[in-house]
């Protein structure tokens, strides 16, 4: 991965405290997993940024390497990867996600 791509990924992650890399947009998710995470975040009532990874192949492939996470969606909070759909849903069900999303 180039330094330029690494910098662009980092800047995108840090552009919002809660950032979701997903297929599509929150108003029109293009996969069920992305839709599920959007639903959880909306239920949590948290403001979040999003990035449509289908619109940027270079960033999409680079993010897999950057995060060591091969699938999407990917949820970041405070610049740290929380996980994908299954992890987000499990954390939501247990109440752990509320703690992670609460501003410091």
HUQUI-V280767 format. One record per residue. SS is DSSP state (@ for helix, = for strand, . for the rest). PSI is psi in whole degrees, -180 to 180 (999 if undefined). D_CENTER is the distance of its C-alpha to the mean C-alpha in whole Angstrom. Layout:
ss-><SS/SS>
psi-><PSI/PSI>
d_center-><D_CENTER/D_CENTER>
//
This chain:
ss-><././@/@/@/@/@/@/@/@/@/@/@/././././=/=/=/=/=/./=/=/././=/=/././@/@/@/@/@/@/@/@/@/@/@/@/@/././././=/=/=/=/@/@/@/./@/@/@/@/@/@/@/@/@/@/@/././././././=/=/=/=/././=/=/=/=/./@/@/@/@/@/@/@/@/@/@/./@/@/@/@/@/@/././.>
psi-><137/156/-37/-44/-43/-43/-42/-40/-48/-44/-38/-44/-42/0/-21/147/-39/116/129/120/118/170/114/-152/164/-34/-18/72/145/18/155/-35/-43/-43/-39/-43/-41/-44/-43/-46/-39/-41/-35/-18/29/140/139/151/163/158/126/103/-14/-18/-6/91/-40/-47/-39/-50/-39/-37/-35/-42/-45/-44/-13/35/116/-10/168/150/162/126/128/139/125/32/1/135/125/-47/-166/-163/-52/-42/-46/-45/-42/-42/-37/-46/-35/-12/-8/-34/-37/-42/-41/-39/-19/129/145/999>
d_center-><20/22/21/21/17/16/17/15/12/13/14/11/8/11/12/10/11/8/5/3/4/6/10/12/12/11/15/15/13/14/14/14/11/9/12/12/9/9/13/12/10/14/16/15/16/13/13/9/8/7/8/10/10/13/15/15/16/17/13/12/14/14/11/12/15/13/11/14/11/13/11/8/6/4/3/5/8/11/10/10/8/8/8/7/9/13/12/10/13/15/14/15/18/19/18/17/13/16/17/13/12/16/17/19>
//
